[in-house]
Amino acid sequence: MRFAPAVLLATMALAACDGGGDPVEQALRETAAANQSATVRETATVSAPASTDQVWIDRMSAHHREAVAMADTALAQSRDPEIRRMAQIVKETRTREIAEMQAWEPAAASDQ
């Protein structure tokens, strides 16, 4: 029985370490970091910088399209005004970033 209070205390201590802030933005940062790490691992053998650029644009665009789809789902189904507000921000921001990356794409492809 001494184990349960220790686990509870450890959980509370770890929760207290959280820097606070917007949980959706934190989740987005963590997801972006994980995706970036995976991309770096998977493309470490790419030799030409232009190839690396193209891979990054392709994968980040796909990641952003998934975020927009999730935001659309939240906008369609959530009743929580704060979730809907954050989903709208994510949708607008990621849609704009997708357009920016698509504008870079021809330049990255021509460098190859």
VOSELO-639511 format. One record per residue: residue in three letters; x, y, z of N, C-alpha, C in turn. Coordinates in nm, 2 decimals, padded with zeros to 4 digits. Layout:
<rs>
> type / n.X / n.Y / n.Z / ca.X / ca.Y / ca.Z / c.X / c.Y / c.Z
> Ala / X / Y / Z / X / Y / Z / X / Y / Z
...
</rs>
This chain:
<rs>
> type / n.X / n.Y / n.Z / ca.X / ca.Y / ca.Z / c.X / c.Y / c.Z
> Met / 00.08 / -00.12 / 00.00 / 00.00 / 00.00 / 00.00 / 00.09 / 00.13 / 00.00
> Arg / 00.21 / 00.11 / 00.03 / 00.30 / 00.23 / 00.04 / 00.33 / 00.27 / -00.11
> Phe / 00.32 / 00.18 / -00.20 / 00.35 / 00.21 / -00.34 / 00.25 / 00.31 / -00.40
> Ala / 00.12 / 00.30 / -00.38 / 00.02 / 00.39 / -00.44 / 00.05 / 00.53 / -00.40
> Pro / 00.07 / 00.57 / -00.27 / 00.10 / 00.71 / -00.24 / 00.22 / 00.76 / -00.31
> Ala / 00.32 / 00.67 / -00.32 / 00.45 / 00.72 / -00.39 / 00.42 / 00.75 / -00.54
> Val / 00.34 / 00.66 / -00.60 / 00.31 / 00.69 / -00.74 / 00.23 / 00.81 / -00.76
> Leu / 00.13 / 00.84 / -00.67 / 00.05 / 00.96 / -00.67 / 00.14 / 01.08 / -00.65
> Leu / 00.23 / 01.07 / -00.56 / 00.32 / 01.19 / -00.53 / 00.41 / 01.21 / -00.65
> Ala / 00.46 / 01.11 / -00.71 / 00.55 / 01.13 / -00.83 / 00.47 / 01.19 / -00.95
> Thr / 00.35 / 01.14 / -00.96 / 00.26 / 01.19 / -01.07 / 00.23 / 01.34 / -01.05
> Met / 00.20 / 01.38 / -00.93 / 00.18 / 01.52 / -00.89 / 00.30 / 01.60 / -00.91
> Ala / 00.42 / 01.55 / -00.88 / 00.54 / 01.62 / -00.89 / 00.57 / 01.65 / -01.04
> Leu / 00.55 / 01.55 / -01.12 / 00.57 / 01.56 / -01.27 / 00.47 / 01.66 / -01.33
> Ala / 00.35 / 01.65 / -01.28 / 00.25 / 01.75 / -01.34 / 00.28 / 01.89 / -01.30
> Ala / 00.34 / 01.91 / -01.18 / 00.38 / 02.04 / -01.14 / 00.49 / 02.10 / -01.23
> Cys / 00.57 / 02.01 / -01.30 / 00.68 / 02.06 / -01.38 / 00.63 / 02.12 / -01.51
> Asp / 00.50 / 02.10 / -01.54 / 00.45 / 02.15 / -01.67 / 00.46 / 02.30 / -01.67
> Gly / 00.50 / 02.36 / -01.78 / 00.52 / 02.50 / -01.79 / 00.39 / 02.58 / -01.80
> Gly / 00.28 / 02.51 / -01.81 / 00.15 / 02.58 / -01.83 / 00.13 / 02.62 / -01.97
> Gly / 00.05 / 02.71 / -02.00 / 00.03 / 02.76 / -02.13 / -00.08 / 02.68 / -02.20
> Asp / -00.10 / 02.71 / -02.33 / -00.20 / 02.65 / -02.41 / -00.17 / 02.50 / -02.44
> Pro / -00.26 / 02.41 / -02.39 / -00.23 / 02.27 / -02.41 / -00.23 / 02.23 / -02.56
> Val / -00.31 / 02.29 / -02.64 / -00.32 / 02.26 / -02.78 / -00.19 / 02.30 / -02.85
> Glu / -00.14 / 02.42 / -02.82 / -00.01 / 02.47 / -02.87 / 00.10 / 02.38 / -02.83
> Gln / 00.10 / 02.34 / -02.70 / 00.20 / 02.24 / -02.65 / 00.20 / 02.11 / -02.73
> Ala / 00.08 / 02.06 / -02.75 / 00.06 / 01.94 / -02.83 / 00.11 / 01.96 / -02.97
> Leu / 00.08 / 02.07 / -03.03 / 00.13 / 02.10 / -03.17 / 00.29 / 02.11 / -03.17
> Arg / 00.34 / 02.17 / -03.07 / 00.49 / 02.18 / -03.06 / 00.55 / 02.04 / -03.05
> Glu / 00.49 / 01.96 / -02.96 / 00.55 / 01.82 / -02.94 / 00.53 / 01.74 / -03.06
> Thr / 00.42 / 01.75 / -03.13 / 00.40 / 01.67 / -03.26 / 00.50 / 01.72 / -03.36
> Ala / 00.52 / 01.85 / -03.38 / 00.61 / 01.90 / -03.47 / 00.75 / 01.85 / -03.44
> Ala / 00.79 / 01.85 / -03.32 / 00.92 / 01.80 / -03.28 / 00.94 / 01.66 / -03.31
> Ala / 00.84 / 01.58 / -03.29 / 00.84 / 01.43 / -03.32 / 00.85 / 01.41 / -03.47
> Asn / 00.77 / 01.49 / -03.54 / 00.78 / 01.47 / -03.69 / 00.91 / 01.52 / -03.74
> Gln / 00.97 / 01.62 / -03.69 / 01.10 / 01.67 / -03.73 / 01.20 / 01.57 / -03.71
> Ser / 01.20 / 01.51 / -03.59 / 01.30 / 01.41 / -03.55 / 01.29 / 01.29 / -03.64
> Ala / 01.17 / 01.25 / -03.67 / 01.15 / 01.13 / -03.76 / 01.20 / 01.16 / -03.90
> Thr / 01.17 / 01.29 / -03.95 / 01.22 / 01.33 / -04.08 / 01.37 / 01.33 / -04.09
> Val / 01.43 / 01.38 / -03.99 / 01.58 / 01.38 / -03.98 / 01.63 / 01.24 / -03.99
> Arg / 01.58 / 01.15 / -03.91 / 01.63 / 01.01 / -03.91 / 01.61 / 00.95 / -04.04
> Glu / 01.49 / 00.97 / -04.10 / 01.46 / 00.90 / -04.23 / 01.53 / 00.96 / -04.35
> Thr / 01.57 / 01.09 / -04.34 / 01.64 / 01.15 / -04.46 / 01.78 / 01.18 / -04.43
> Ala / 01.84 / 01.12 / -04.33 / 01.98 / 01.14 / -04.30 / 02.08 / 01.10 / -04.42
> Thr / 02.03 / 01.01 / -04.50 / 02.12 / 00.97 / -04.61 / 02.10 / 01.05 / -04.74
> Val / 02.01 / 01.14 / -04.74 / 01.99 / 01.22 / -04.86 / 02.11 / 01.31 / -04.87
> Ser / 02.17 / 01.31 / -04.99 / 02.29 / 01.38 / -05.01 / 02.27 / 01.52 / -05.06
> Ala / 02.18 / 01.55 / -05.15 / 02.17 / 01.68 / -05.21 / 02.08 / 01.76 / -05.12
> Pro / 02.12 / 01.89 / -05.09 / 02.03 / 01.98 / -05.00 / 01.90 / 02.00 / -05.07
> Ala / 01.89 / 02.01 / -05.20 / 01.76 / 02.03 / -05.26 / 01.66 / 01.91 / -05.23
> Ser / 01.72 / 01.79 / -05.23 / 01.64 / 01.67 / -05.20 / 01.58 / 01.68 / -05.06
> Thr / 01.67 / 01.72 / -04.97 / 01.63 / 01.74 / -04.83 / 01.52 / 01.84 / -04.82
> Asp / 01.53 / 01.95 / -04.89 / 01.43 / 02.06 / -04.89 / 01.30 / 02.00 / -04.94
> Gln / 01.30 / 01.93 / -05.05 / 01.18 / 01.88 / -05.11 / 01.11 / 01.78 / -05.02
> Val / 01.19 / 01.69 / -04.96 / 01.14 / 01.60 / -04.86 / 01.07 / 01.67 / -04.75
> Trp / 01.14 / 01.77 / -04.70 / 01.08 / 01.85 / -04.58 / 00.95 / 01.91 / -04.63
> Ile / 00.95 / 01.98 / -04.74 / 00.82 / 02.04 / -04.79 / 00.71 / 01.94 / -04.81
> Asp / 00.74 / 01.82 / -04.87 / 00.64 / 01.72 / -04.89 / 00.58 / 01.67 / -04.75
> Arg / 00.67 / 01.64 / -04.66 / 00.63 / 01.58 / -04.53 / 00.56 / 01.68 / -04.44
> Met / 00.61 / 01.80 / -04.44 / 00.55 / 01.91 / -04.36 / 00.41 / 01.95 / -04.41
> Ser / 00.40 / 01.95 / -04.55 / 00.27 / 01.98 / -04.61 / 00.17 / 01.88 / -04.57
> Ala / 00.21 / 01.75 / -04.58 / 00.12 / 01.64 / -04.54 / 00.08 / 01.65 / -04.39
> His / 00.18 / 01.68 / -04.31 / 00.15 / 01.70 / -04.17 / 00.05 / 01.81 / -04.14
> His / 00.07 / 01.92 / -04.21 / -00.02 / 02.03 / -04.20 / -00.16 / 02.00 / -04.25
> Arg / -00.17 / 01.93 / -04.36 / -00.30 / 01.89 / -04.41 / -00.38 / 01.80 / -04.31
> Glu / -00.30 / 01.71 / -04.24 / -00.37 / 01.63 / -04.13 / -00.42 / 01.72 / -04.02
> Ala / -00.34 / 01.83 / -03.98 / -00.38 / 01.92 / -03.88 / -00.51 / 01.99 / -03.92
> Val / -00.51 / 02.04 / -04.05 / -00.63 / 02.11 / -04.10 / -00.75 / 02.01 / -04.09
> Ala / -00.74 / 01.89 / -04.13 / -00.85 / 01.79 / -04.12 / -00.89 / 01.77 / -03.98
> Met / -00.80 / 01.76 / -03.88 / -00.84 / 01.75 / -03.74 / -00.91 / 01.87 / -03.69
> Ala / -00.86 / 01.99 / -03.74 / -00.93 / 02.11 / -03.70 / -01.07 / 02.12 / -03.75
> Asp / -01.09 / 02.08 / -03.88 / -01.22 / 02.07 / -03.94 / -01.32 / 01.98 / -03.86
> Thr / -01.26 / 01.87 / -03.81 / -01.35 / 01.78 / -03.73 / -01.39 / 01.85 / -03.60
> Ala / -01.29 / 01.91 / -03.54 / -01.32 / 01.98 / -03.41 / -01.42 / 02.09 / -03.44
> Leu / -01.41 / 02.17 / -03.54 / -01.51 / 02.27 / -03.57 / -01.65 / 02.22 / -03.60
> Ala / -01.65 / 02.10 / -03.66 / -01.78 / 02.04 / -03.69 / -01.85 / 01.98 / -03.57
> Gln / -01.77 / 01.93 / -03.48 / -01.83 / 01.84 / -03.38 / -01.81 / 01.90 / -03.23
> Ser / -01.72 / 01.98 / -03.21 / -01.70 / 02.03 / -03.07 / -01.80 / 02.13 / -03.03
> Arg / -01.84 / 02.13 / -02.91 / -01.93 / 02.23 / -02.85 / -01.86 / 02.33 / -02.76
> Asp / -01.73 / 02.30 / -02.74 / -01.65 / 02.38 / -02.65 / -01.60 / 02.50 / -02.73
> Pro / -01.63 / 02.62 / -02.68 / -01.59 / 02.74 / -02.76 / -01.44 / 02.76 / -02.77
> Glu / -01.37 / 02.72 / -02.66 / -01.23 / 02.73 / -02.66 / -01.16 / 02.63 / -02.76
> Ile / -01.21 / 02.51 / -02.77 / -01.16 / 02.42 / -02.86 / -01.19 / 02.47 / -03.01
> Arg / -01.31 / 02.52 / -03.03 / -01.34 / 02.57 / -03.16 / -01.26 / 02.69 / -03.20
> Arg / -01.23 / 02.77 / -03.10 / -01.14 / 02.89 / -03.13 / -01.00 / 02.84 / -03.17
> Met / -00.95 / 02.75 / -03.09 / -00.81 / 02.69 / -03.12 / -00.81 / 02.62 / -03.26
> Ala / -00.92 / 02.55 / -03.28 / -00.92 / 02.47 / -03.41 / -00.93 / 02.57 / -03.53
> Gln / -01.00 / 02.68 / -03.51 / -01.00 / 02.78 / -03.62 / -00.87 / 02.84 / -03.64
> Ile / -00.80 / 02.87 / -03.53 / -00.66 / 02.93 / -03.55 / -00.57 / 02.83 / -03.62
> Val / -00.57 / 02.70 / -03.57 / -00.49 / 02.60 / -03.64 / -00.52 / 02.59 / -03.79
> Lys / -00.65 / 02.59 / -03.82 / -00.69 / 02.57 / -03.96 / -00.64 / 02.69 / -04.04
> Glu / -00.66 / 02.81 / -03.99 / -00.61 / 02.93 / -04.07 / -00.46 / 02.93 / -04.08
> Thr / -00.39 / 02.91 / -03.97 / -00.24 / 02.91 / -03.97 / -00.18 / 02.80 / -04.06
> Arg / -00.23 / 02.68 / -04.05 / -00.17 / 02.57 / -04.12 / -00.21 / 02.58 / -04.27
> Thr / -00.33 / 02.63 / -04.30 / -00.37 / 02.65 / -04.44 / -00.27 / 02.75 / -04.51
> Arg / -00.24 / 02.86 / -04.44 / -00.15 / 02.96 / -04.49 / -00.01 / 02.90 / -04.51
> Glu / 00.03 / 02.82 / -04.41 / 00.17 / 02.77 / -04.42 / 00.18 / 02.66 / -04.53
> Ile / 00.07 / 02.59 / -04.56 / 00.07 / 02.50 / -04.67 / 00.09 / 02.58 / -04.80
> Ala / 00.02 / 02.69 / -04.82 / 00.03 / 02.77 / -04.94 / 00.17 / 02.82 / -04.95
> Glu / 00.23 / 02.86 / -04.84 / 00.37 / 02.91 / -04.85 / 00.47 / 02.80 / -04.89
> Met / 00.45 / 02.68 / -04.84 / 00.54 / 02.57 / -04.88 / 00.52 / 02.53 / -05.02
> Gln / 00.39 / 02.54 / -05.07 / 00.37 / 02.51 / -05.21 / 00.44 / 02.61 / -05.30
> Ala / 00.44 / 02.74 / -05.26 / 00.51 / 02.84 / -05.33 / 00.66 / 02.81 / -05.34
> Trp / 00.72 / 02.76 / -05.23 / 00.86 / 02.73 / -05.23 / 00.89 / 02.60 / -05.31
> Glu / 00.80 / 02.52 / -05.33 / 00.82 / 02.39 / -05.39 / 00.89 / 02.40 / -05.53
> Pro / 00.84 / 02.48 / -05.62 / 00.91 / 02.49 / -05.75 / 01.06 / 02.53 / -05.74
> Ala / 01.09 / 02.62 / -05.65 / 01.23 / 02.66 / -05.62 / 01.31 / 02.55 / -05.57
> Ala / 01.26 / 02.47 / -05.48 / 01.33 / 02.35 / -05.43 / 01.35 / 02.25 / -05.54
> Ala / 01.25 / 02.23 / -05.62 / 01.27 / 02.13 / -05.73 / 01.37 / 02.17 / -05.83
> Ser / 01.37 / 02.30 / -05.86 / 01.46 / 02.35 / -05.97 / 01.61 / 02.35 / -05.92
> Asp / 01.63 / 02.34 / -05.79 / 01.77 / 02.34 / -05.74 / 01.83 / 02.20 / -05.75
> Gln / 01.75 / 02.10 / -05.78 / 01.80 / 01.96 / -05.78 / 01.88 / 01.93 / -05.90
</rs>
